[in-house]
């Protein structure tokens, strides 16, 4: 059997490409294994294409909301095909650029195939066995399909297949009210579809602060039917659509009919496809590869990062993890991954952005002070007539360190960044208080937080 040994083997061409570049710059022999598509989840199936779709959806929602400001405008046409084709063109262009870069890289062997471990440091890739002295696993995750009766009979959509749509469904049931579900529910409703959103738990985006979830649910319920505490029990194919049978927590049954169904109920690690157990690599109860804060697996000279470890499943987190994993693989001084200061955003309408701990999480370990400023409390918020949005900060009473920030409302992903920077530098709430904030600007929402803190146990 054909065999090859490399200094570095990288599995996954998303954030894994950071490792490839670093290793090649040091003159090492490198193998990149990826079954495709090139560029990983973010470029092909996740953040890039979804935000290409959601940006026009935001403009539509803003035009509608302008009425409260005294501006009346009518949306005369939405070119769904043009929006979808623009998204696919960008993804295709960027994927082609990555392919050109791989083709021009000296010292790199690219295996465009599925790999699986057959021994500790060896993978079977097609008809070749590839061995690495150091191995970096960044092979991502995929949609989890729940074992609901009838699910295999329907032509359901996921965050992957939804990107291939050519025509807008007249109606759609989105099953799952976390990040992916609420973002696509926002998109489809803005495009003109009749949307029903179903979530098994008692609130949307259940990992966010309860008050944040409440604002999002209130606003989304103005545009679509939202069913929380509702478990889907059965799917049935109908002519031209699908029937969805579900049960409320109180026992009431509901029946929904729609042209399409989208499943957005969770993700699962690709570790099982790689058969990591044959390398002795440990996984947790949910199938994600177990790593320590240095991104090390339990097997020496094997690191893992990105969605496959299930820690902070965002591309910006994976990129930082890749940098840290490479540093730790090539230096005696080891660096921890700071998972606490990883921010994230939910590009629904309104937008959500968070970093750090929720109040409930923080109060388990610390004596905390809580501060909240509503958009309506600042001049810019009044100008925007933003009545629901707010920012909430959680601070350690003992040393002033910021433990978490949660924002729901316009510009949330931009506003959170100031606090992310402070947290990443182990700064305190005093840093925020000393910084001057422009008046009148949305940033005053964050600048006012130090002055409204109240102690909590």
Helices and strands as residue ranges (DSSP letters): E 2-11, H 16-25, E 30-33, H 40-44, H 47-65, G 66-69, H 80-104, E 108-111, E 115-119, E 122-125, E 128-137, E 141-143, G 151-153, G 161-164, E 171-175, H 179-191, E 194-198, H 210-221, E 225-227, E 230-238, E 241-248, E 253-258, E 260-263, E 267-269, H 271-274, G 276-279, E 302-304, G 306-309, H 315-330, E 343-346, E 352-356, H 359-363, E 368-374, G 375-377, H 379-384, E 390-396, E 402-408, H 412-415, H 417-424, H 429-434, H 444-447, G 449-452, E 454-456
